[in-house]
Amino acid sequence: MTGIIAAMKTELELIRNKLDNVTEEKHGGLVFYRGSYKGKETVAAICGIGKVYASMCAEAMTLLYAPDVIINTGVAGALSDKLHMLDCTVADKCVQYDMDTSPLGDPVGFVSGISKIYFPADKDLSDRFAECCKKTGKEPVVCTVASGDAFVADTKKKKWISKEFGASVCDMESAAIAHVCTVNGVPFIISRCISDGADDGAKFDFPTMCGMAADISSNAVLEFIERYGG
C-alpha cells in the first residue's frame, strides 16, 4: 500500500479525485481516503498545516494502514535562487530548522533521543520518484528540505535557513513526517513543487501559484503509484 499525506485540500484534490472505490475512514479527527489507483492500493489524507498535524497523521497512517511507503506531496518555498516557480523537487533529506536546544550545547536542528539533525529519505524510492517527475515533463531537483512551524516570507530568514542547513526548499510538514517515518522504520518520499520564493513576495505568489504547483506534484505521485505501487 502507498500512503499519501498532504497538508491542504488543494494539495490532495487531484489525487483524491483519481482514486477508485474510495471509502472515507475517520480516525482521531483525521479522514483517510482508502481506495486504489490503476489497481494499486492507496490511502491518502489531508493532515492540516504544521508539524504537529503532520506528525499526528503520519503516526496514525502508519499504525492503522502499515503502508509500504509514505509520500508527502504538496507545495513549498524556494530557498535557493537556482529554483524557480513550479520547479519540482524531491528531498534527499529533511531537517527541522526550528528545533533548537543549542543553549544546552547541541547543534541547531538536533533531535534528542534519536540524535539526528537530518532525516534521509529512502534513496532508491526517491530516485524512482525523480524519474516519475521527468515523465510529467518536469526535471526534478534533488535537495534538502527544511521544515518549521512558520510560513517563511522573509528574505533574511530564508538566507539563514539556507546557510545553516544547506537547504534549498522550506515548508511546514515534511521534516515532521520524515521524523515519524524514521522512528517507525517506514520508507518515505518528499515531493514538493515550488509555489513561492520564501521571501517578501511569498504572500502574493503563494495564492496564485499554489494550485498549479500542487497539481504538478500530484501528477508525479500518480505516476509513481502506477509504476511502483503495491
HUBELWO-V74067 format. One record per pair of residues at least 6 apart in sequence whose ideal C-beta (glycine too) atoms are under 8 Angstrom apart, sorted by the first residue. I is the first residue (numbers start at 1). J is the second residue. D is the distance in whole Angstrom. If there is no record, write none. Layout:
((I & J & D) (I & J & D))
This chain:
((1 & 41 & 5) (1 & 42 & 7) (1 & 43 & 6) (1 & 65 & 6) (1 & 66 & 7) (1 & 67 & 5) (1 & 68 & 6) (1 & 230 & 6) (2 & 40 & 7) (2 & 41 & 7) (2 & 42 & 5) (2 & 43 & 8) (2 & 67 & 6) (2 & 68 & 7) (2 & 69 & 6) (2 & 71 & 7) (2 & 224 & 8) (2 & 225 & 5) (2 & 229 & 5) (2 & 230 & 7) (3 & 42 & 8) (3 & 43 & 5) (3 & 44 & 7) (3 & 61 & 5) (3 & 62 & 8) (3 & 65 & 6) (3 & 67 & 3) (3 & 69 & 7) (3 & 70 & 4) (3 & 71 & 7) (4 & 12 & 7) (4 & 15 & 6) (4 & 42 & 7) (4 & 43 & 7) (4 & 44 & 4) (4 & 45 & 7) (4 & 70 & 8) (4 & 71 & 5) (4 & 73 & 6) (4 & 221 & 6) (5 & 44 & 8) (5 & 45 & 6) (5 & 47 & 5) (5 & 54 & 7) (5 & 57 & 5) (5 & 58 & 6) (5 & 61 & 7) (5 & 70 & 6) (5 & 71 & 7) (5 & 72 & 5) (5 & 73 & 7) (5 & 173 & 8) (5 & 177 & 6) (6 & 12 & 4) (6 & 15 & 8) (6 & 44 & 8) (6 & 45 & 8) (6 & 46 & 6) (6 & 47 & 7) (6 & 72 & 7) (6 & 73 & 5) (6 & 74 & 5) (6 & 214 & 8) (7 & 46 & 7) (7 & 47 & 6) (7 & 48 & 6) (7 & 49 & 5) (7 & 50 & 8) (7 & 53 & 7) (7 & 54 & 7) (7 & 74 & 6) (7 & 172 & 7) (7 & 173 & 5) (8 & 46 & 7) (8 & 49 & 7) (8 & 74 & 7) (8 & 210 & 8) (8 & 214 & 8) (9 & 46 & 6) (10 & 210 & 6) (10 & 211 & 6) (10 & 214 & 5) (11 & 46 & 8) (11 & 73 & 6) (11 & 74 & 4) (11 & 75 & 6) (11 & 214 & 4) (11 & 217 & 7) (11 & 218 & 7) (12 & 44 & 6) (12 & 45 & 8) (12 & 46 & 5) (12 & 73 & 7) (12 & 218 & 8) (13 & 214 & 8) (13 & 218 & 8) (14 & 214 & 7) (14 & 215 & 5) (14 & 218 & 4) (14 & 219 & 7) (14 & 222 & 8) (15 & 37 & 8) (15 & 44 & 6) (15 & 73 & 7) (15 & 218 & 5) (15 & 221 & 6) (15 & 222 & 6) (16 & 22 & 7) (16 & 33 & 6) (16 & 44 & 6) (18 & 37 & 6) (18 & 222 & 6) (19 & 33 & 6) (19 & 35 & 4) (19 & 36 & 7) (19 & 37 & 6) (19 & 42 & 6) (19 & 44 & 7) (20 & 35 & 6) (20 & 36 & 5) (20 & 37 & 7) (21 & 35 & 5) (21 & 36 & 6) (22 & 33 & 5) (22 & 34 & 7) (22 & 35 & 4) (23 & 33 & 8) (23 & 34 & 5) (23 & 35 & 7) (24 & 31 & 6) (24 & 32 & 7) (24 & 33 & 6) (24 & 34 & 8) (25 & 31 & 7) (25 & 32 & 5) (25 & 33 & 8) (25 & 34 & 6) (25 & 64 & 8) (26 & 32 & 8) (27 & 60 & 6) (27 & 64 & 6) (28 & 56 & 7) (28 & 60 & 6) (30 & 45 & 6) (30 & 47 & 7) (30 & 56 & 7) (30 & 57 & 6) (30 & 60 & 6) (31 & 45 & 7) (31 & 46 & 7) (32 & 43 & 5) (32 & 44 & 7) (32 & 45 & 5) (32 & 60 & 8) (32 & 61 & 7) (32 & 64 & 7) (32 & 65 & 7) (33 & 43 & 7) (33 & 44 & 5) (33 & 45 & 7) (34 & 42 & 7) (34 & 43 & 5) (34 & 65 & 8) (35 & 42 & 6) (35 & 43 & 8) (36 & 42 & 6) (37 & 222 & 6) (37 & 225 & 5) (37 & 226 & 7) (37 & 229 & 7) (38 & 225 & 7) (38 & 226 & 5) (38 & 229 & 7) (40 & 225 & 5) (40 & 226 & 7) (40 & 229 & 3) (40 & 230 & 6) (41 & 229 & 7) (41 & 230 & 6) (42 & 225 & 6) (42 & 229 & 7) (43 & 61 & 7) (43 & 65 & 5) (43 & 67 & 6) (45 & 57 & 5) (45 & 61 & 6) (47 & 53 & 5) (47 & 54 & 5) (47 & 56 & 7) (47 & 57 & 3) (47 & 58 & 8) (47 & 173 & 7) (48 & 54 & 8) (48 & 57 & 7) (49 & 172 & 6) (49 & 173 & 7) (50 & 149 & 5) (50 & 172 & 5) (50 & 173 & 7) (51 & 96 & 7) (51 & 147 & 6) (51 & 148 & 7) (51 & 149 & 6) (51 & 172 & 7) (51 & 173 & 6) (51 & 175 & 7) (51 & 176 & 4) (52 & 149 & 8) (52 & 176 & 8) (53 & 173 & 8) (54 & 72 & 8) (54 & 172 & 8) (54 & 173 & 4) (54 & 174 & 8) (54 & 176 & 4) (54 & 177 & 5) (54 & 180 & 8) (55 & 176 & 5) (55 & 177 & 7) (55 & 179 & 7) (55 & 180 & 5) (57 & 177 & 8) (58 & 70 & 6) (58 & 176 & 7) (58 & 177 & 5) (58 & 180 & 4) (58 & 181 & 6) (59 & 180 & 5) (59 & 184 & 7) (61 & 67 & 6) (61 & 70 & 7) (62 & 70 & 7) (62 & 180 & 7) (62 & 181 & 7) (62 & 184 & 5) (62 & 186 & 6) (67 & 186 & 7) (68 & 187 & 7) (68 & 230 & 5) (69 & 122 & 7) (69 & 125 & 6) (69 & 186 & 7) (69 & 187 & 5) (69 & 188 & 7) (69 & 189 & 6) (70 & 177 & 7) (70 & 181 & 6) (70 & 186 & 6) (70 & 187 & 8) (70 & 188 & 5) (70 & 189 & 8) (71 & 129 & 8) (71 & 188 & 7) (71 & 189 & 5) (71 & 190 & 8) (71 & 191 & 6) (71 & 221 & 6) (71 & 224 & 7) (72 & 173 & 6) (72 & 174 & 5) (72 & 177 & 5) (72 & 178 & 8) (72 & 188 & 7) (72 & 189 & 7) (72 & 190 & 5) (72 & 191 & 7) (72 & 192 & 8) (73 & 191 & 5) (73 & 192 & 8) (73 & 214 & 8) (73 & 217 & 5) (73 & 218 & 6) (73 & 220 & 8) (73 & 221 & 5) (74 & 171 & 7) (74 & 173 & 7) (74 & 191 & 8) (74 & 192 & 6) (74 & 193 & 8) (74 & 214 & 6) (74 & 217 & 6) (75 & 171 & 8) (75 & 192 & 6) (75 & 193 & 6) (75 & 194 & 7) (75 & 195 & 4) (75 & 206 & 8) (75 & 209 & 8) (75 & 210 & 5) (75 & 213 & 4) (75 & 214 & 6) (75 & 217 & 7) (76 & 89 & 7) (76 & 145 & 7) (76 & 169 & 5) (76 & 170 & 6) (76 & 171 & 4) (76 & 174 & 8) (76 & 192 & 4) (76 & 193 & 7) (76 & 194 & 6) (76 & 195 & 7) (77 & 152 & 5) (77 & 153 & 8) (77 & 158 & 7) (77 & 169 & 7) (77 & 170 & 5) (77 & 171 & 7) (77 & 194 & 7) (77 & 195 & 7) (77 & 196 & 5) (77 & 197 & 6) (77 & 198 & 3) (77 & 202 & 6) (77 & 206 & 8) (78 & 84 & 7) (78 & 87 & 7) (78 & 168 & 7) (78 & 169 & 7) (78 & 194 & 5) (78 & 196 & 7) (78 & 197 & 5) (78 & 198 & 6) (79 & 146 & 7) (79 & 158 & 6) (79 & 161 & 6) (79 & 162 & 4) (79 & 167 & 6) (79 & 168 & 5) (79 & 169 & 6) (79 & 170 & 6) (79 & 198 & 6) (80 & 143 & 7) (80 & 162 & 7) (80 & 168 & 4) (80 & 169 & 8) (82 & 141 & 8) (82 & 168 & 7) (83 & 89 & 7) (83 & 141 & 6) (83 & 143 & 8) (83 & 168 & 6) (83 & 169 & 7) (83 & 194 & 5) (84 & 194 & 7) (85 & 194 & 6) (85 & 195 & 7) (85 & 196 & 8) (85 & 197 & 8) (85 & 205 & 7) (85 & 209 & 6) (85 & 213 & 8) (86 & 138 & 8) (86 & 193 & 6) (86 & 194 & 6) (86 & 209 & 7) (86 & 212 & 6) (86 & 213 & 6) (86 & 216 & 6) (87 & 138 & 7) (87 & 141 & 6) (87 & 193 & 7) (87 & 194 & 5) (88 & 133 & 5) (88 & 136 & 8) (88 & 138 & 4) (88 & 139 & 7) (88 & 140 & 5) (88 & 141 & 7) (88 & 191 & 7) (88 & 193 & 5) (88 & 216 & 6) (88 & 217 & 7) (88 & 220 & 6) (89 & 140 & 7) (89 & 141 & 5) (89 & 142 & 7) (89 & 143 & 6) (89 & 145 & 7) (89 & 168 & 7) (89 & 169 & 5) (89 & 191 & 7) (89 & 192 & 5) (89 & 193 & 7) (89 & 194 & 7) (90 & 121 & 8) (90 & 126 & 5) (90 & 129 & 6) (90 & 130 & 5) (90 & 133 & 7) (90 & 140 & 5) (90 & 141 & 7) (90 & 142 & 5) (90 & 143 & 8) (90 & 189 & 7) (90 & 190 & 7) (90 & 191 & 6) (91 & 121 & 5) (91 & 126 & 7) (91 & 142 & 8) (91 & 143 & 7) (91 & 144 & 7) (91 & 145 & 4) (91 & 169 & 7) (91 & 174 & 6) (91 & 178 & 8) (91 & 189 & 8) (91 & 190 & 4) (91 & 191 & 8) (91 & 192 & 7) (92 & 120 & 7) (92 & 121 & 6) (92 & 123 & 7) (92 & 126 & 7) (92 & 142 & 5) (92 & 143 & 7) (92 & 144 & 6) (93 & 118 & 4) (93 & 119 & 6) (93 & 120 & 5) (93 & 121 & 6) (93 & 144 & 5) (93 & 145 & 8) (93 & 178 & 8) (94 & 118 & 7) (94 & 119 & 5) (94 & 121 & 7) (94 & 144 & 7) (94 & 145 & 5) (94 & 146 & 7) (94 & 147 & 6) (94 & 174 & 5) (94 & 175 & 4) (94 & 178 & 4) (94 & 179 & 8) (94 & 190 & 6) (95 & 109 & 5) (95 & 117 & 6) (95 & 118 & 5) (95 & 119 & 7) (95 & 144 & 7) (95 & 145 & 8) (95 & 146 & 5) (95 & 147 & 7) (95 & 165 & 5) (95 & 167 & 7) (95 & 175 & 6) (96 & 109 & 6) (96 & 111 & 7) (96 & 146 & 8) (96 & 147 & 6) (96 & 148 & 6) (96 & 175 & 5) (96 & 176 & 7) (96 & 179 & 7) (97 & 108 & 8) (97 & 109 & 6) (97 & 146 & 4) (97 & 147 & 7) (97 & 148 & 5) (97 & 161 & 5) (97 & 164 & 7) (97 & 165 & 6) (97 & 167 & 7) (97 & 170 & 7) (98 & 148 & 4) (98 & 149 & 6) (98 & 150 & 7) (99 & 108 & 7) (99 & 109 & 5) (99 & 110 & 7) (99 & 111 & 6) (100 & 108 & 5) (100 & 109 & 8) (101 & 110 & 6) (101 & 112 & 7) (102 & 108 & 5) (102 & 110 & 8) (106 & 112 & 7) (107 & 117 & 6) (108 & 164 & 6) (109 & 117 & 4) (109 & 118 & 8) (109 & 164 & 8) (109 & 165 & 6) (110 & 116 & 7) (110 & 117 & 5) (111 & 117 & 7) (111 & 179 & 7) (114 & 182 & 7) (114 & 183 & 7) (116 & 182 & 7) (118 & 144 & 7) (119 & 175 & 6) (119 & 178 & 4) (119 & 179 & 6) (119 & 181 & 8) (119 & 182 & 5) (121 & 178 & 7) (121 & 188 & 6) (121 & 189 & 6) (121 & 190 & 6) (122 & 187 & 4) (122 & 188 & 6) (122 & 189 & 7) (125 & 187 & 6) (125 & 189 & 5) (125 & 228 & 8) (126 & 142 & 7) (126 & 189 & 5) (126 & 190 & 8) (128 & 224 & 7) (128 & 227 & 7) (128 & 228 & 6) (129 & 140 & 8) (129 & 189 & 5) (129 & 191 & 6) (129 & 220 & 7) (129 & 224 & 5) (130 & 140 & 4) (130 & 142 & 6) (132 & 220 & 5) (132 & 221 & 8) (132 & 223 & 4) (132 & 224 & 4) (132 & 227 & 7) (133 & 139 & 7) (133 & 140 & 4) (133 & 191 & 8) (133 & 220 & 5) (133 & 223 & 8) (134 & 140 & 7) (135 & 220 & 8) (135 & 223 & 5) (136 & 216 & 7) (136 & 219 & 5) (136 & 220 & 5) (136 & 223 & 6) (138 & 193 & 8) (138 & 216 & 6) (138 & 220 & 7) (140 & 220 & 8) (141 & 168 & 7) (143 & 167 & 7) (143 & 168 & 4) (143 & 169 & 6) (144 & 165 & 6) (144 & 166 & 6) (144 & 167 & 4) (144 & 168 & 6) (144 & 169 & 7) (145 & 167 & 6) (145 & 168 & 8) (145 & 169 & 5) (145 & 170 & 7) (145 & 171 & 6) (145 & 174 & 5) (145 & 175 & 7) (145 & 190 & 6) (145 & 192 & 6) (146 & 161 & 5) (146 & 165 & 5) (146 & 167 & 4) (146 & 169 & 7) (146 & 170 & 5) (146 & 171 & 8) (146 & 175 & 7) (147 & 170 & 7) (147 & 171 & 5) (147 & 172 & 6) (147 & 173 & 6) (147 & 174 & 5) (147 & 175 & 4) (147 & 176 & 6) (148 & 161 & 8) (148 & 170 & 7) (148 & 172 & 7) (149 & 172 & 6) (150 & 157 & 8) (150 & 172 & 7) (151 & 172 & 7) (151 & 202 & 7) (151 & 203 & 8) (151 & 206 & 8) (152 & 158 & 6) (152 & 161 & 7) (152 & 170 & 5) (152 & 198 & 4) (152 & 202 & 7) (153 & 196 & 8) (153 & 198 & 7) (153 & 199 & 7) (153 & 200 & 7) (153 & 201 & 8) (153 & 202 & 4) (153 & 203 & 5) (154 & 198 & 8) (154 & 199 & 7) (154 & 200 & 7) (155 & 199 & 5) (155 & 200 & 6) (157 & 198 & 8) (158 & 170 & 7) (158 & 197 & 8) (158 & 198 & 5) (158 & 199 & 6) (161 & 167 & 6) (161 & 170 & 6) (162 & 168 & 7) (169 & 192 & 6) (169 & 194 & 7) (170 & 198 & 5) (171 & 192 & 6) (174 & 190 & 5) (174 & 192 & 7) (177 & 188 & 6) (177 & 190 & 7) (178 & 188 & 6) (178 & 190 & 7) (180 & 186 & 8) (181 & 187 & 7) (181 & 188 & 4) (182 & 188 & 8) (189 & 224 & 8) (191 & 217 & 5) (191 & 220 & 6) (191 & 221 & 6) (192 & 217 & 6) (193 & 213 & 4) (193 & 214 & 7) (193 & 216 & 4) (193 & 217 & 4) (194 & 209 & 8) (194 & 213 & 6) (195 & 205 & 7) (195 & 206 & 5) (195 & 209 & 4) (195 & 210 & 5) (195 & 213 & 4) (195 & 214 & 8) (196 & 202 & 4) (196 & 205 & 4) (196 & 206 & 4) (196 & 209 & 6) (197 & 205 & 6))
